[in-house]
């Protein structure tokens, strides 16, 4: 096992609270998964009041479906009562093989390797084989992110300098509204992990030697740097259209979209709107009426 693989394995196996473990078990069983990855802001803050982020990975080929099925993952919203409280989760579901392929960075999609180069927890895998396959894919995510960080970052600098350069590019490429210090906030959640992950990933791909210095200088010559910078530009051009298509797909296929939207509205505005059966079945058609109601109530 490489040093990077050992680091990733330790991170994936770190414990979570009993409530999170129980929720992961329920999600895996409900969605037919082989394992669950827990990640995102709730992992960093341990705050369970918002919406928690999970990936449920299936040990099977991607299911066939309508023409937009290639725009993985499928996204759903869940509200589960655990320990006397409601815990909310936004869940992406996809096959392990698709996840592993996306982790290599060979496709134009950036969503998998950008997210899972960051710390995550691997929960309730059905077998050691499944756990190892996912751990290998997460290692690939870190290596992909590290290679792009080397190309997009400075000629030399601290590990933070390279991660911040990468995050600035990835947040800008996606349809996300992030504050200017979002990348630094992410790094502050586990600075030792990011420092070690970058260094060990660069060792794996031959961009740095064994010298342990605070200032890093990846051995990326001008030609390969330009190659990876061009590769990033292609992904940056494709990222927004891909994300827009995913949002359009989600508008049609997001299970629990109406419940999720109404919860968000109440959380941010304090205005509670009833979830009727019609709104549950037709979230897009219901949106204008909900917006009118918010305008009318908010204007009083």
N, C-alpha and C positions, 0 to 999 in steps of 0.2 A: 504494500500500500504506500503510495506517495505521501509526502507531507501534506500536500493540498487535500488529498482524499481523506487523510486523518482529521484535518481541520474541519472539513465539511461534515464528516460523519459525526464528530463531536457536537457540532452546531445543530445538526438535524435531530440528534438524540437528546438534546437538553430538555428537561421536564417542562410541562405546562400545568396549569391548574386543573383540578378535577373537572370543573365545569367545561373547560375547553376540550378535554379528552372525551367527556361524555357527548358533547356536541359533535365532535369528529366521528365518533362511532355511529351516531344517528345518521349523519350525512352520508357516510360511506354505505351504510345499509340501505338507506332510502334511494340513493342514486346509483347503486350497483357498482361501487368503486372497489379498487384493490388497495388503495391507500389515500391518505389525505395530507395535503401540505397546508400549513397555517403560516401566514406571512402578513406583512403590511404594518400599518401604524399601530394597530392594537397590540401586535407582538412587541413593538418598541415601548409602548406606554403602559401596557397591562390594563388599559381602560376598556371595560366591557360594555359601556353605555352606548357606544355607537354601533356601526355595522362592521362585523369582523370579516376578514377576507380569507377564503379557502379555495384551494384547487382539489377537486376529487378526481383522481386518476384511475382510469379503467384499464384492466389488463386484457385488452382486446383491440382489434382493429377498429378504426373509426366507423361508426354506424353510417350506413347510407341514408340519404335523406333528400330534401329539396335542393335546388341549385345553389342556395347560399350555405349549404352545410360545410363547405370548405373554409368558411370564415369562423373557424374554431376560436375560442371554446364556446360551448353552450353555457349561458349564464342564468342563474335562478336566485330567487330571494327566499329566505326562510326565517320564520320566527318560532323559536323553540323555548318551551318552559323547562328550565333546569334549575334545581335547587330553589324553587319558589320565585324565580325571576325570568323575564323574557330576554333571551339573547338572540340578537339579529345577525344574520350572516348573508353575505353575497358570495355565491359559490359558482366557480367556473368548473366545467366538467369536460374532460378530453381523455384520449387514449395515451397510455404511457409511451408508445412508439412515436406518436406525433409530438409529444412533449420533448422526448429525447432528440428528435430530429431538429426541432426548433431551437434547442439549447446550443447546438453547434454553431448557430449564426450563419449557416450557409444560405438560408432563405432571406427574403427581404423583410420578413417580420422581425420585430425587435422586442415584442412584449414579453416573451418568456425569459430570455437571458438577462434582460434588464431587471426584471423583478427578482429572479432567483439567483442572481449574483449577490443579492442582499440576504441577510439571515432569514431562515425559515425553520419550521419544525416539521418533521416527518412523523405522522401519527397513524396509528392502527393499520400498519401494512399487514396484508394477509399472509405473507411469507417472506423469508429472508431473501429469496430471489427477487421479489418485487422491490423490497427495500434497497437492495444493491443496485438494481436498474435505475431507480430514482436517484440514489446518491451519485451514481456515475453521471446522470444527466445534469444534476446540480453542479457537479465539478465542471462539466462542459460549459455551463452558464458562466461560471466564474472565469474560466479561461477565455471565453469569447469576450466578456466584458473587459478583462484585463488587456487583451490585444487591442481592442478599440480605444481603451484609455491610453495605451502607449502611443497610438497614432494621433489621437486628438488632444493629448495633453502636452505639456512643455517638454523641452529637450531633457531637462532634469528638474527634480523637485521632490517634495514629500509625497507620501502615499495619498494624503488628502488632496493635494494639487491635482493628481491624476483622476481620482474619483470625482472631484468637483467638476473637472472639465467634461468627464463622461456624462454626469448627471445633467449638466447644463445642455448638452447636445440632445440627450434622450428626452428630457422633459419638453424641450422646444419642438422636437419632432412629433410628439404625440399631441392629441387633442385634449390637453390637460391645462388647467389654470393653476399654476404653482407660484408661490411667493418666491422672491429672489433668493431667499436663504433656505429654500427647501432642501437642496443637496446637503448643506451643512447640518441641517436638522437630522437628516437620515444618518449621516456619518456619526453624529453625537450619540446615537442609540447604542452603538457597539464599536467604538473606534479601534479597539485592539483587533477585532475580527477583520475590519477593512484593511488595516495595515498589514496583517499577516496574509490575508487572502491575496492581495495584489502581489506581494513579494513571492509567495509560493507559486502562484499561477504563472508569473513571469519565469520562474525557474523551470517549471514544467515545459514551457514553450520556448525556452532558450533565450529569453530576453535579458537575463540578469544572472550573475554568478552567485557564489555563496557568501560574498562579503555582506556583513550586516551593518549597513550605514543608514543614517536617517535620511540622507539625501540620495535619491534614486536616479539612475541614469540608464534607461533601457537601451540595449544595444540594437536599436532599430535604425538601419541605414536609410538614407534619403529615398531610395527607390521603393523598398517595402513600405515605408511610411506613406509615400504618395499613393501606393496601391491600396492600402487600408483606408486612407482618407477618401479615395474615390469610392471604395466600397461603402463607406459610411454615407457619402452623398447620395448614392443610389437608394439606400435605406431611408434616409431622411426625406427624399422626394416621395417615396412610396408610403411612408408611415401615416401621414394624415389621410390620404384616400382610403387606406386599409382600415384605419380607425373609424372613419366616417361610414364605411360599408358595414363595419361591425355594429355601429350604433343603429343604423337602419335595420339591420337584421335583428338586433336586440329589441327594437320597438315591436317586432312581430313575434318574437320567440321568447322573450324574457319572462320566465315563469314567476308570477308574483309581482309583476311590474307595478301594478296599481297600488298594492299594499306598500311596496317600497317607496313609491313616490309620495303617497299620502303621509307615511311616517316621516319622510324627510321634510315635507311641508310643515307638519305640526312641530317638528323639532326646531326648525329654523324660524317659523313665524308665530308659533303658539296657537295657530288656528287649526282646530280639529275638523276634518271632513269625513263624513261617513263613507265607508267602503260598501257600496251597494253591489248586488250581483251583476248589474249591467256594467258598472265601472270595472269590476273584476274581469269581465269577459272582453271589454272593449276599451282598454286604457287610452288608446290614441284618440278615439272618438270622444271619450269623456274629457280629454284635456281642456278643450275650450271652455266647457261649462265650469270646470274646477278653477281655471284662471279667472273667469268672470266672478265667481263666488269670492275668490281671494281679493279681487279688486274691490268688490262691493263691501265686504266686511272690513278690509283694511282701510277703506276710505272713510269709515264712520268716525 
